[in-house]
Amino acid sequence: MIVGIDEAGRGPLVGNVVACACFLPLNPPFIPKDSKKLSPVQREKMFSWLEQNAVYGLGQASAQEIDEVNILNATFLAFERAIDALIQKKDELKSAKFIIDGNRFKTKKDIDFQCVIKADNTVPEVSCASIMAKVTRDRQMAKLHEQYPQYDFLKHKGYPTPEHYAAIKAHGLCPEHRNSFTLFK
C-alpha cells in the first residue's frame, strides 16, 4: 500500500498551505500528473473522480501558523494533519508506505515514509495528492477573492506577482496575508 503526500501553497504571500495524503484503492481513468502540469478544467475533473474514489485526508496550516513556525514547519504540520485525516478514514493505512514529494519531512508519527524529489511526476498517489491539494487551495483562494476582490486572488492565487505586489501597495495587507512573507511593513 502506498500513500502519496503533497502540498499546494508554499510560495504564495497569502492563505493556507494545504496538504493531501492520498491512497488509490483502484486505478484512476486518467494518467495522474503533477497538478502544475494540468489545466484548471483537467484538475477539477480529476478532483471529482478522486473525491468519489480515493481515500484521502486533507490538512492545512493557516497564514498565522506559517508566520509563527515558518513555511517549512507549517508544511510539515499540514502533512501531519493530512495523515491524521486519512488514518481517521481508514486506520489500516497507518501501515502503508508514505511517499512524500520533496527532499525532507520530520515527524514524531510512527510511519514508514520516504521523501522523493519530484514524486508528483513519478508516483501516481503523489500526483493525485497534488491535484487534491491544489484544487482545495484554489477554491479557498476563490472564496478569499470574494472577500477581498481588490487583490484579484482569482488571477494570481496569492503568488508574488507584480499585480499582487501592486495591490498590497495600494490596499495594504488583508488578514490572510502571511506577514513573514511580505516586504511591505
N, C-alpha and C positions, 0 to 999 in steps of 0.2 A: 504494500500500500504506500502510495506517495501522496503527500500533501504539498501543494505549491503555495508559496507565500511571496507576495509582492505588495508594493505600495504605490500611491499616487499622491503628489502634492508636497514633495520635499523642497522644491525650488521656489514656489510662489511666495509672494510677500503677504498673503492673506489666507485665512481659512485653516481648516484642519489638514493634517496628514492622515490619509485613510489607507488602511491595510486590509488585505483579504487573505485568508487561509482557505484553500480550495482543494477538495477531493472529487475526483471524477469517477462515479460508480459505473458509467458507461461512456463509450467514445462519443464525442460531440459530432454532429453532422457538418462540421466545418473544420478547417485547419486552424488550430489556435496559433495566434501570433501575438507578439508584443503589442499592447494597446496603442502605442505611439505610431505603429505602422498601419493602423486601421482608420477608416473614416468614422466620424461620429455615428453615421447610419449603420455601418457594419458593427461597431461596438454595441449599439443599442439592440440590434437583432441577436447578437451573440449573448449579450447580457440576459435577454428574455429567456433564451434556451437554458442558460446556466442557472438562472433563478429557479427554474422548474425542475432541473435535472441534476445539478451538482449539489454536493453537501459543502456548505461554505460558512465561514464566520467572518464578520466584519469587525474591525477595531479602529479606533481613531484616537488621535491626540489633538487637543484644541490649540489654537494660536497662543492662548495663555500658558498652556503646558509647554509648548515649544519655547516660549520666552523664558520659562522657569528652568528647564532642564537641557536645552539646546535641541536642534533638529535631529541629530543622530540618536540621542537618548529618547526623544519623543517618538521617533520611528520605531525603536525597539519596544517602547511601551505600546504603540499601536499594533505591532506584530503580536505581542503577548496577549493583548485583548482579542485580536482576531483568532488566535489559537484557542483561547478560553471559550469564545463563542462557538467555534467549530466543535470542540470536545463536548460542550454542553449539548449539542445536537446529536452527536454520535461518539459516545465515550470510547469505543474501541479504537478510534483514530489516534488516541494518545500514544499508541504503539507504532504508528506509521513512521516512515522516513520523511522528515520535513526538509524540503528543498527551498532555500531562501535566496531570492535574487539579490546579489550583491557580494561584497567581499568580507562582511563581518556582521555578527549578531552575538549578543550576550544575553543570557537568561539564566534564571535560577530554576527554571522548569526542568523536570526530568524527561526530556525528549531527545530523540535521535535526530540531529539536524546537520545539514551541510550547506554552506554558503557557496553559491556558484555564480560567478560573474556572467551576466547576460543570459541567465537561466530563462528569462522571459522570451528569449528567442529559440530555446532548445528543449525546454521541458513543458509539455502541454498544460500540466497543472499550474505551473507558474504563469504561463501565458494567460490562462483563464483567470487566475487571481489578479493579474494585471488589468484585465478587462473589467472585472467586477469592481476593483478599487477605483479605476479611472472613471467609470460611469457614475459610481456613487458620488465621487468628489465633484464631477462636472454638474451633477444635479444639485449638489449643495451650492455650487457657485451660481447656478441659475436662481436659486432662492435668495442668495445674497445680492444678486443683481436687482431683484425686485425691491429689496430693502434699500439698496444704495445704488440707484441707476447711474448716478454721476460718475462712478468708477468704470462703468462698462465691463463688468466682470464676465459677461457672456462672451465678449470678444477675446479677451486675453486670459481668462480663467485665473486671474490673480498673479500671473507670471510677471517678472520685471521688464515689461516692455516700455518703450518711450511714452506711449499713451498712458500707461498706468502711472508712471512717474509724474507725468504732467497732471493727471487727475489728483494725485496726492498733493502736489504742489498747490493746486488750485483749491482743494477742499479739505486738506489735512487728512489725518488717518481716521478710518472708521474703527469701531470697537473690535472688529475681527482681523484687523491688520496685526501682523507679527512685529511688535515693536523692536525686537532684536534684529530684524532683517532690514529695517528701513534706515535710510541715510538722512531723513528729514526731521531730526529732533531739534 
